[in-house]
Amino acid sequence: MSYSSLRNLVEKAVSLQFSRYLLVGILAWIIDFMVFVLSHAAIGVVWAQTAARISGAVTAFVGHKVFVYNNRDFTRRQLGKQAFGYLLLWVFSYLLSVGCIILFTDKLGLDPIPAKLVTEIILIGINYITMKRLIFLS
């Protein structure tokens, strides 16, 4: 196999994987976003963001593990290791998301929903690379 054909194969695999990542992310984000939209006025921005992130995270973990990174290792050890790494990423991502939303709403004057949209766009790249390189090792 030549270098260029190998490179084309790798590019297709990465493209398919990233497309799947975005698809799972969109599904998890829709769940996350709907929870936020339906609850922020009643329980406040921080609690709504917390509930939204938890809802989306459960959906995303399963989808990323199985559908995106094709990781079928469900041994207790591997699942625990991945769940722990995912939880750490989730906590980091959550704290960053709350910080960004507060910055965008309180300091920059954005409404909560546009602030959340901007925040989520920032987090997409950070989370993809972290999952790929550190959690699901794809």
URNOR-V345878 format. One line per field, one symbol per residue. phi: phi as a letter, one per 40 degrees, with the letter a starting at -180 (. if undefined). burial: b if it has 24 or more other C-alpha atoms within 12 Angstrom, else e. A space follows every 10 residues. Layout:
phi->???
burial->???
//
This chain:
phi->.ccccccccc cccccccccc dccccccccc cdccccccbc ccbgcccccc cccccccccc dccccccccf cbcbcdcccc cccccccccc cdcccccccc ccdccccbgc cdccccdcdc cccdcdcdcc cccbbbfb
burial->eeeeeeeeee eeeeeebbeb bbebbbbbbb bbbebbbeeb eeeebbebbb bbbbbbbbbb bbbbbebbbe eeeeeeeeee ebbebbbebb eebbebbbeb bbeebeeeee ebbebbbebb eebbeebbeb bbeebbee
//
